[in-house]
């Protein structure tokens, strides 16, 4: 269950530079002209997690497997993209693959770097991006509605679904994102909704790409962006793509020193991942043994059988119970045996809600 984040923005705002930095893979050419990225660049990135590092130090496993994030760098949008302008709909299908969208906007002035609209205005960039996503959703929803109407003749359930799709289309045409649509209980409509993969239904994170001088203190562009984001309850991650790129190849200690020099504690990679987990309501639990220490990504609030199912569906179907140790307890007592002796290893049943950081072992029937 990997977290997937699509990096979206207007041409020439630093998306490819950010992708290079986030993925440590210099395979997304970064250049000072629009449409440098024509095909989406994809990379799977292990999630840095100090907790898994601590478990590895205690258990000394043969193998370590971190949770992962899929980053997709998508060609720049322009006005009219939903109608075929620029690279048109070529990139829109790639966004549909993502669970969340990272909207990168430029928040720094530099006469040497051109802006497709001639000036720097992050709110205008956001309006352009989200208008094109909305228009693409309207186009897809309209086509689906037409098909559903044709198929609904003589079928009451299909008619209800078609009517619900008509309500959604009206909602979108009024300028509202799909994320704010309140659907009625209708299985046929729910299936159509899932198939549509509406772009404006996805979680959004705003990413302010700033220069080095604005890392410690917000500039006017970032302040405007934060104020706007607050009205929509959307998180803002501030990064400097250039600095993030320079961090790659440095040791952990050198990275900490460099980040400290700019007055920040975490890299852009960590902040983007944390924001993605928060936006999508994700959490991690761990399995720890001699063969491997591994992080597993789940939805926050899942019960033990669902969490077990991430490892294998048989674990969920045949779930009997789970043995659970809190991460802090594991670090304190250092071994599973010591945790058992100290009484901090708990046996939990089917109704147990897994907590972020739990170290778990599942018992199940085949």
SULCORJO-V754992 format. One record per residue. N is the residue number from 1. PSI is psi in whole degrees, -180 to 180 (NA if undefined). Layout:
BEGIN
n=N psi=PSI
n=N psi=PSI
END
This chain:
BEGIN
n=1 psi=78
n=2 psi=143
n=3 psi=130
n=4 psi=129
n=5 psi=124
n=6 psi=128
n=7 psi=112
n=8 psi=148
n=9 psi=175
n=10 psi=164
n=11 psi=144
n=12 psi=35
n=13 psi=0
n=14 psi=13
n=15 psi=-49
n=16 psi=-35
n=17 psi=-43
n=18 psi=-43
n=19 psi=-45
n=20 psi=-43
n=21 psi=-46
n=22 psi=-39
n=23 psi=-7
n=24 psi=24
n=25 psi=111
n=26 psi=57
n=27 psi=5
n=28 psi=100
n=29 psi=129
n=30 psi=118
n=31 psi=163
n=32 psi=58
n=33 psi=153
n=34 psi=154
n=35 psi=30
n=36 psi=-40
n=37 psi=111
n=38 psi=-46
n=39 psi=143
n=40 psi=136
n=41 psi=131
n=42 psi=143
n=43 psi=144
n=44 psi=123
n=45 psi=128
n=46 psi=140
n=47 psi=116
n=48 psi=132
n=49 psi=114
n=50 psi=-25
n=51 psi=-42
n=52 psi=-33
n=53 psi=-41
n=54 psi=-40
n=55 psi=-39
n=56 psi=-41
n=57 psi=-30
n=58 psi=-40
n=59 psi=-29
n=60 psi=60
n=61 psi=164
n=62 psi=-28
n=63 psi=146
n=64 psi=130
n=65 psi=111
n=66 psi=162
n=67 psi=162
n=68 psi=158
n=69 psi=131
n=70 psi=119
n=71 psi=135
n=72 psi=116
n=73 psi=117
n=74 psi=142
n=75 psi=147
n=76 psi=138
n=77 psi=154
n=78 psi=167
n=79 psi=135
n=80 psi=5
n=81 psi=-37
n=82 psi=-17
n=83 psi=7
n=84 psi=0
n=85 psi=156
n=86 psi=-122
n=87 psi=5
n=88 psi=-143
n=89 psi=3
n=90 psi=-37
n=91 psi=-17
n=92 psi=-36
n=93 psi=-31
n=94 psi=-34
n=95 psi=-33
n=96 psi=-23
n=97 psi=-19
n=98 psi=149
n=99 psi=-30
n=100 psi=156
n=101 psi=125
n=102 psi=106
n=103 psi=107
n=104 psi=125
n=105 psi=144
n=106 psi=130
n=107 psi=40
n=108 psi=152
n=109 psi=136
n=110 psi=111
n=111 psi=-19
n=112 psi=-10
n=113 psi=116
n=114 psi=152
n=115 psi=136
n=116 psi=-26
n=117 psi=6
n=118 psi=-12
n=119 psi=163
n=120 psi=122
n=121 psi=94
n=122 psi=-34
n=123 psi=-37
n=124 psi=-40
n=125 psi=-45
n=126 psi=-43
n=127 psi=-42
n=128 psi=-48
n=129 psi=-51
n=130 psi=-27
n=131 psi=-43
n=132 psi=-38
n=133 psi=-41
n=134 psi=-44
n=135 psi=-38
n=136 psi=-39
n=137 psi=-41
n=138 psi=-44
n=139 psi=-48
n=140 psi=-40
n=141 psi=-39
n=142 psi=-45
n=143 psi=-42
n=144 psi=-40
n=145 psi=-42
n=146 psi=-44
n=147 psi=-40
n=148 psi=-36
n=149 psi=-44
n=150 psi=-36
n=151 psi=-9
n=152 psi=-6
n=153 psi=121
n=154 psi=5
n=155 psi=108
n=156 psi=-46
n=157 psi=-41
n=158 psi=-34
n=159 psi=-42
n=160 psi=-43
n=161 psi=-41
n=162 psi=-40
n=163 psi=-39
n=164 psi=-37
n=165 psi=-34
n=166 psi=-39
n=167 psi=-41
n=168 psi=-43
n=169 psi=-41
n=170 psi=-41
n=171 psi=-45
n=172 psi=-42
n=173 psi=-23
n=174 psi=6
n=175 psi=14
n=176 psi=139
n=177 psi=155
n=178 psi=-26
n=179 psi=-21
n=180 psi=5
n=181 psi=131
n=182 psi=101
n=183 psi=148
n=184 psi=163
n=185 psi=106
n=186 psi=104
n=187 psi=-40
n=188 psi=-39
n=189 psi=-40
n=190 psi=-39
n=191 psi=-42
n=192 psi=-40
n=193 psi=-46
n=194 psi=-42
n=195 psi=-33
n=196 psi=-34
n=197 psi=51
n=198 psi=132
n=199 psi=-38
n=200 psi=3
n=201 psi=-11
n=202 psi=155
n=203 psi=143
n=204 psi=141
n=205 psi=132
n=206 psi=134
n=207 psi=112
n=208 psi=112
n=209 psi=113
n=210 psi=172
n=211 psi=175
n=212 psi=-35
n=213 psi=-20
n=214 psi=9
n=215 psi=-45
n=216 psi=-42
n=217 psi=137
n=218 psi=140
n=219 psi=-179
n=220 psi=-37
n=221 psi=-43
n=222 psi=-40
n=223 psi=-46
n=224 psi=-42
n=225 psi=-44
n=226 psi=-42
n=227 psi=-42
n=228 psi=-45
n=229 psi=-36
n=230 psi=-33
n=231 psi=-17
n=232 psi=5
n=233 psi=43
n=234 psi=137
n=235 psi=147
n=236 psi=129
n=237 psi=124
n=238 psi=126
n=239 psi=162
n=240 psi=106
n=241 psi=-36
n=242 psi=-45
n=243 psi=-41
n=244 psi=-38
n=245 psi=-38
n=246 psi=-27
n=247 psi=-30
n=248 psi=137
n=249 psi=-13
n=250 psi=154
n=251 psi=166
n=252 psi=-42
n=253 psi=-41
n=254 psi=-37
n=255 psi=-45
n=256 psi=-41
n=257 psi=-43
n=258 psi=-44
n=259 psi=-42
n=260 psi=-35
n=261 psi=-26
n=262 psi=5
n=263 psi=25
n=264 psi=155
n=265 psi=-34
n=266 psi=150
n=267 psi=165
n=268 psi=-35
n=269 psi=-51
n=270 psi=-41
n=271 psi=-38
n=272 psi=-44
n=273 psi=-46
n=274 psi=-42
n=275 psi=-38
n=276 psi=-45
n=277 psi=-42
n=278 psi=-45
n=279 psi=-37
n=280 psi=-1
n=281 psi=45
n=282 psi=159
n=283 psi=171
n=284 psi=142
n=285 psi=169
n=286 psi=149
n=287 psi=140
n=288 psi=124
n=289 psi=-180
n=290 psi=-35
n=291 psi=-43
n=292 psi=152
n=293 psi=130
n=294 psi=143
n=295 psi=138
n=296 psi=132
n=297 psi=130
n=298 psi=169
n=299 psi=134
n=300 psi=131
n=301 psi=-5
n=302 psi=148
n=303 psi=166
n=304 psi=-45
n=305 psi=-39
n=306 psi=-43
n=307 psi=-39
n=308 psi=-34
n=309 psi=-20
n=310 psi=-32
n=311 psi=-49
n=312 psi=142
n=313 psi=-30
n=314 psi=-33
n=315 psi=-38
n=316 psi=-44
n=317 psi=-41
n=318 psi=20
n=319 psi=131
n=320 psi=-58
n=321 psi=171
n=322 psi=142
n=323 psi=127
n=324 psi=134
n=325 psi=128
n=326 psi=145
n=327 psi=-46
n=328 psi=-39
n=329 psi=-40
n=330 psi=-44
n=331 psi=-37
n=332 psi=-46
n=333 psi=-12
n=334 psi=-26
n=335 psi=160
n=336 psi=-39
n=337 psi=-43
n=338 psi=-35
n=339 psi=-39
n=340 psi=-44
n=341 psi=-38
n=342 psi=-7
n=343 psi=17
n=344 psi=-3
n=345 psi=118
n=346 psi=148
n=347 psi=123
n=348 psi=149
n=349 psi=-161
n=350 psi=-22
n=351 psi=1
n=352 psi=129
n=353 psi=117
n=354 psi=136
n=355 psi=147
n=356 psi=125
n=357 psi=-5
n=358 psi=141
n=359 psi=121
n=360 psi=152
n=361 psi=129
n=362 psi=140
n=363 psi=134
n=364 psi=159
n=365 psi=140
n=366 psi=NA
END
